Amino acid sequence: MAYLNAMFAVRCLSIILSAILLSGCGGGGGSSDEDTDPFVGTRLAPQNIASTQTGWTYPVYVYLPDGYATSNLDYPVIYELDAEPHFDESADILDANAREVILVSIGNTGTERRKIDFTMPGARQYYDFLTLELIPFIDAQYRTDPANRTLAGHSLSGYFVALAMLFKTPGARNFLSFLSSDGTFWYQAELTIELEQQLADMTNELPVNLILSAATEGNVYSVSGFYYLLLDRNYADFFLAYLPYDTSHLAVHALSFQAGIDLLFP
């Protein structure tokens, strides 16, 4: 894990330099080659998944990478929340960078439902939906790598991503990596601090990757506060990256997702 963290640190330095160059410029993307067939994944029609954990039904969108149908590989999976504004943008980025990753994007079904699912106390039931219902469903339908799952979210769902990381006890983790884009860490801030303290009381190890991004025109102050809270804790086997961007709250999603796949799936 120490070697892995060193590799991630090198990648992170590169991403930070890219962030400085790309902030406010509309993001990056993969290079093109006119002599090479374009990498184009398959975007499946959404399926409605009914949850007994939350009592709600969610549209689930799936992107399969180019070559999935003709390979026998097991693929890492990114579970991204807020499908309605982000699924196509994230799938475009995966295509542009030719990343062999499955994307599973869950619809939020509206503002009021987001408040229930992405904040406490409803966040625990929503996490149970993801881990007890949706992940087994996806693993049964597609060739996935259970050891390499990422949970990604933006804004309020970016805050939920951090909650999900804090929920799980050592040895029972469902996600290897967490990608939080301009999360609303000012929301339920005291509760977040309590959850982090409970985790610290249980263990000094946190064997996951957390990538926090922030927008200067968004939640940069609360995101940086959460970053320094974790940095001061100094968990063992924990890779933590903080990527601030000089851009808007909405525009930072594409930059964050690009940085995330560059770090996690180089």
Backbone torsions as a table, in degrees:
resi	resn	phi	psi	omega
1	MET	NA	-34.2	178.1
2	ALA	-62.2	-42.6	178.5
3	TYR	-63.9	-41.6	178.9
4	LEU	-61.8	-43.2	178.9
5	ASN	-62.5	-37.3	178.2
6	ALA	-64.0	-42.0	177.6
7	MET	-61.8	-43.3	179.5
8	PHE	-64.3	-36.8	-179.9
9	ALA	-62.8	-41.2	178.0
10	VAL	-64.0	-45.5	178.2
11	ARG	-60.9	-39.6	-176.6
12	CYS	-63.5	-39.6	177.1
13	LEU	-59.7	-41.7	178.1
14	SER	-63.9	-41.2	-179.6
15	ILE	-65.5	-40.1	-179.9
16	ILE	-62.1	-42.9	177.1
17	LEU	-62.2	-40.7	177.7
18	SER	-64.7	-37.7	180.0
19	ALA	-61.4	-39.7	179.0
20	ILE	-62.6	-40.1	-178.1
21	LEU	-75.2	-34.1	-171.4
22	LEU	-93.7	-15.5	-175.0
23	SER	-54.8	127.1	178.8
24	GLY	76.6	4.4	-176.6
25	CYS	-107.2	6.7	174.9
26	GLY	90.8	7.5	172.0
27	GLY	97.0	177.2	-178.6
28	GLY	-107.6	-144.0	-179.9
29	GLY	154.8	168.9	-178.3
30	GLY	-77.2	160.2	177.1
31	SER	-80.2	154.5	-179.4
32	SER	-110.3	153.5	179.1
33	ASP	-137.0	115.6	-174.4
34	GLU	-63.8	-20.8	-178.6
35	ASP	-90.1	0.5	-176.7
36	THR	-115.0	136.1	175.6
37	ASP	-60.9	138.4	-179.9
38	PRO	-65.6	147.6	176.1
39	PHE	-84.7	114.3	-177.9
40	VAL	-132.8	112.8	177.0
41	GLY	-78.7	175.7	-179.4
42	THR	-105.8	126.0	177.7
43	ARG	-102.8	109.9	-175.6
44	LEU	-80.1	156.3	175.6
45	ALA	-63.5	140.4	-178.1
46	PRO	-63.1	146.2	175.0
47	GLN	-113.3	142.2	175.5
48	ASN	-90.4	123.2	-178.9
49	ILE	-112.9	118.2	178.5
50	ALA	-88.2	130.6	-178.2
51	SER	-105.9	128.8	172.0
52	THR	-80.3	-20.1	-179.2
53	GLN	-71.8	-41.6	-177.8
54	THR	-104.8	-16.6	-175.6
55	GLY	74.0	23.7	-176.1
56	TRP	-130.7	160.4	177.7
57	THR	-114.0	132.5	-174.4
58	TYR	-121.3	136.3	170.4
59	PRO	-76.0	133.5	-177.9
60	VAL	-121.6	124.1	-178.5
61	TYR	-106.1	137.2	-177.6
62	VAL	-126.2	132.8	173.3
63	TYR	-114.7	126.6	176.0
64	LEU	-109.0	133.2	-175.9
65	PRO	-67.8	157.1	176.1
66	ASP	-54.2	133.0	179.7
67	GLY	91.5	-5.7	-178.0
68	TYR	-57.9	-44.6	-173.5
69	ALA	-66.2	-25.0	-176.0
70	THR	-106.4	4.3	-179.7
71	SER	-107.8	171.8	172.6
72	ASN	-121.1	23.6	-177.1
73	LEU	-80.0	154.9	167.2
74	ASP	-97.4	134.4	-170.6
75	TYR	-111.9	143.4	168.7
76	PRO	-63.9	155.4	-177.0
77	VAL	-127.0	132.8	168.9
78	ILE	-102.0	120.6	172.0
79	TYR	-96.6	109.8	-178.1
80	GLU	-113.0	134.4	-180.0
81	LEU	-88.0	169.1	180.0
82	ASP	60.2	58.0	-177.6
83	ALA	-60.9	-35.6	-171.8
84	GLU	-54.6	-48.5	178.7
85	PRO	-90.3	-13.0	-165.7
86	HIS	-118.8	-19.4	-172.1
87	PHE	-58.8	-51.8	-177.1
88	ASP	-65.6	-39.9	178.8
89	GLU	-61.8	-44.4	-179.6
90	SER	-67.6	-40.9	177.9
91	ALA	-64.2	-37.7	176.4
92	ASP	-60.5	-41.5	-179.9
93	ILE	-66.2	-41.2	177.0
94	LEU	-62.5	-42.2	177.2
95	ASP	-62.0	-47.8	-175.7
96	ALA	-62.6	-27.4	-178.2
97	ASN	-104.5	3.1	177.6
98	ALA	52.3	48.6	-179.2
99	ARG	-92.2	129.1	-179.0
100	GLU	-88.2	76.9	-175.1
101	VAL	-137.9	138.8	171.3
102	ILE	-84.6	135.7	175.3
103	LEU	-112.6	123.9	174.6
104	VAL	-116.2	116.6	-174.9
105	SER	-117.9	127.5	-173.4
106	ILE	-104.1	126.8	178.4
107	GLY	-69.2	147.8	-178.9
108	ASN	-95.0	-17.2	176.9
109	THR	64.4	10.2	174.0
110	GLY	132.3	164.0	-173.8
111	THR	-59.6	-45.9	-176.5
112	GLU	-64.8	-38.2	179.3
113	ARG	-68.8	-35.4	177.6
114	ARG	-58.4	-43.5	-179.1
115	LYS	-62.5	-33.9	179.3
116	ILE	-74.1	-48.1	-171.2
117	ASP	-79.1	-31.4	-171.1
118	PHE	-99.2	-0.2	177.9
119	THR	-130.9	164.1	178.7
120	MET	-76.2	146.5	5.9
121	PRO	-89.4	-10.1	-174.9
122	GLY	-65.4	-19.8	-178.1
123	ALA	-59.9	-31.5	179.8
124	ARG	-68.0	-41.1	177.9
125	GLN	-67.1	-38.1	178.2
126	TYR	-66.3	-38.8	176.5
127	TYR	-63.0	-38.8	176.9
128	ASP	-65.0	-36.5	174.2
129	PHE	-59.2	-46.8	-179.1
130	LEU	-62.1	-47.3	-169.9
131	THR	-87.9	-31.7	-176.9
132	LEU	-96.3	-22.0	-176.3
133	GLU	-118.0	-54.7	-173.8
134	LEU	-72.0	-47.7	-178.9
135	ILE	-59.1	-47.9	176.6
136	PRO	-59.3	-36.5	178.1
137	PHE	-63.6	-47.2	-179.5
138	ILE	-65.7	-42.3	179.6
139	ASP	-62.3	-32.2	179.8
140	ALA	-77.4	-25.8	-176.0
141	GLN	-90.8	-30.0	-171.0
142	TYR	-133.0	162.1	178.6
143	ARG	-83.6	101.1	-174.9
144	THR	-116.2	159.4	174.3
145	ASP	-102.9	101.9	-176.2
146	PRO	-62.4	-18.9	-179.3
147	ALA	-86.0	-3.6	-175.4
148	ASN	-136.6	73.3	175.7
149	ARG	-111.1	143.1	176.8
150	THR	-122.8	139.0	174.2
151	LEU	-110.7	125.8	-175.6
152	ALA	-127.8	144.6	177.3
153	GLY	-159.2	163.0	-177.9
154	HIS	-131.2	140.6	177.8
155	SER	63.4	-120.5	-178.7
156	LEU	-65.2	-37.4	176.5
157	SER	-72.5	-23.7	171.9
158	GLY	-66.3	-34.8	173.4
159	TYR	-65.8	-42.5	177.8
160	PHE	-59.1	-38.5	178.8
161	VAL	-53.9	-43.0	178.5
162	ALA	-68.1	-40.0	176.3
163	LEU	-58.2	-44.5	-179.1
164	ALA	-60.0	-39.1	178.4
165	MET	-64.9	-35.8	-177.6
166	LEU	-79.5	-22.5	-176.4
167	PHE	-64.3	-44.2	-163.5
168	LYS	-82.4	141.8	177.1
169	THR	-83.6	159.3	-179.4
170	PRO	-57.2	141.2	176.9
171	GLY	84.1	-0.1	-177.8
172	ALA	-131.6	38.8	-173.6
173	ARG	-91.2	138.6	179.9
174	ASN	-98.6	-17.4	-177.9
175	PHE	-126.9	136.9	175.1
176	LEU	-82.5	-34.2	-172.7
177	SER	-133.9	154.1	-179.3
178	PHE	-135.1	129.6	-178.6
179	LEU	-122.1	107.7	-175.9
180	SER	-113.3	116.4	-176.8
181	SER	-103.6	111.6	176.8
182	ASP	46.3	50.6	-178.3
183	GLY	-63.5	150.7	-179.7
184	THR	-86.3	69.2	-176.0
185	PHE	-73.7	-8.3	173.4
186	TRP	-75.6	-16.9	-179.8
187	TYR	-81.5	126.2	-177.9
188	GLN	53.5	43.5	-174.9
189	ALA	-61.3	-43.1	-178.7
190	GLU	-64.6	-38.5	178.4
191	LEU	-64.9	-39.9	178.1
192	THR	-61.3	-42.0	178.1
193	ILE	-63.7	-38.8	178.6
194	GLU	-64.7	-43.2	179.9
195	LEU	-63.9	-40.5	178.8
196	GLU	-65.4	-38.1	178.6
197	GLN	-65.7	-39.3	177.5
198	GLN	-61.8	-40.5	177.4
199	LEU	-64.4	-44.2	-179.6
200	ALA	-64.1	-32.7	178.4
201	ASP	-68.5	-26.7	-179.4
202	MET	-84.2	-34.7	-171.4
203	THR	-158.6	155.9	171.1
204	ASN	-107.2	11.3	178.8
205	GLU	-114.1	141.3	177.7
206	LEU	-143.9	81.7	-171.7
207	PRO	-80.6	63.1	179.1
208	VAL	-140.0	171.7	174.1
209	ASN	-111.2	129.0	176.5
210	LEU	-124.1	121.8	177.6
211	ILE	-113.9	114.0	179.3
212	LEU	-104.5	126.6	171.7
213	SER	-117.7	156.8	-177.5
214	ALA	-146.5	150.1	177.8
215	ALA	-108.3	134.1	179.0
216	THR	-63.4	-25.8	177.1
217	GLU	-97.5	20.2	-178.9
218	GLY	-134.1	-119.0	-171.3
219	ASN	-104.7	32.8	-171.8
220	VAL	-58.2	-37.0	-176.0
221	TYR	-70.7	-42.4	-179.5
222	SER	-74.2	-33.7	177.1
223	VAL	-65.5	-44.7	179.7
224	SER	-64.9	-33.2	176.9
225	GLY	-62.7	-42.4	177.7
226	PHE	-66.9	-38.9	177.5
227	TYR	-58.1	-48.2	-177.4
228	TYR	-70.0	-30.2	174.0
229	LEU	-58.7	-47.6	-179.8
230	LEU	-71.7	-37.2	179.8
231	LEU	-62.0	-43.1	179.5
232	ASP	-66.9	-28.3	-179.8
233	ARG	-69.9	-32.4	175.1
234	ASN	58.0	52.9	176.5
235	TYR	-62.9	145.3	175.7
236	ALA	-77.5	149.6	176.4
237	ASP	58.5	30.0	-175.9
238	PHE	-116.3	121.9	173.1
239	PHE	-99.5	123.4	-176.5
240	LEU	-127.7	124.1	176.6
241	ALA	-124.0	141.6	177.2
242	TYR	-126.0	120.3	-174.3
243	LEU	-124.9	97.3	176.5
244	PRO	-84.9	140.9	-179.6
245	TYR	-125.6	139.2	177.2
246	ASP	-85.3	77.2	-175.4
247	THR	-156.9	-174.2	-177.2
248	SER	-88.0	167.3	-179.8
249	HIS	-60.6	-40.7	-178.5
250	LEU	-76.7	-40.3	-175.6
251	ALA	-69.1	-22.1	-174.4
252	VAL	-70.5	-19.5	-177.6
253	HIS	-58.1	-49.5	-178.3
254	ALA	-62.2	-41.1	178.5
255	LEU	-64.1	-41.8	179.8
256	SER	-65.1	-44.6	-178.7
257	PHE	-65.5	-41.0	177.0
258	GLN	-60.1	-47.0	179.1
259	ALA	-62.3	-39.1	179.8
260	GLY	-61.6	-45.5	-179.1
261	ILE	-72.4	-29.6	176.4
262	ASP	-65.3	-37.4	179.5
263	LEU	-77.3	-42.9	-171.0
264	LEU	-89.7	-29.2	-176.1
265	PHE	-133.3	63.0	-175.6
266	PRO	-68.6	NA	NA
